[in-house]
Each structure stands twice: as structure tokens, then as C-alpha cells.
Amino acid sequence: MITEIVEKNKLKQLRGLNNQKTSLGSSESNDKFITNTNAELGKIARVSKATVQRARRIKKENPEAYERVVKGESSWRAEYDNKRIDRI
């Protein structure tokens, strides 16, 4: 599902680029194509855009923590905060 949304948004961006008259011209015609993939995924999952961003980062940087959250043993925020503490 994530891949489909990302691909759909890439197509919207390309269509927007094709609709530009000049590189320095107004971007008014492209405003209708602006989307935010994280916000769109957040609406589907009924979470905030920030939670989607945290989930992506945790999945990339700490797959074990990602699995704990998916299993319900922890939360996105707790794992994200733990990751930040580890850096200090």
C-alpha cells in the first residue's frame, strides 16, 4: 500500500512539472498536485504525520525496535525517544 501511494505521488509530481510553463513562472497550476505521502499514510492509519515519520526512521535504523512496536510491546514514541537517548 505504501508503495502505491508513493508511486501515485511521484506521478502527480511529474504531471505538475510537465504543466509548468517556465522554470521561473508561477507555480499556481501545480498547487493542486502537491501532496504529502506521510500525511496521506497517517490519515489511512489514523496517526499523525510525525508518527509515520518516526515509524519510517525506526524501521530503517532499528528493525528490532520496529518489530517490538508492530507486536504491540512498545510504542513509536518510546522507541524513537530510546533511539535519541542512545545517540547522546
Buried (B, 14 or more C-beta within 10 A) or exposed (E): EEEEBEEEBEEBBEEBEEEEEEEEEEEEEBEEBEBEBBEBBBEEEEBBBBBBBBBBBBBEEBEEBBEBBEEEEBEBEEBBEEBEEEEE
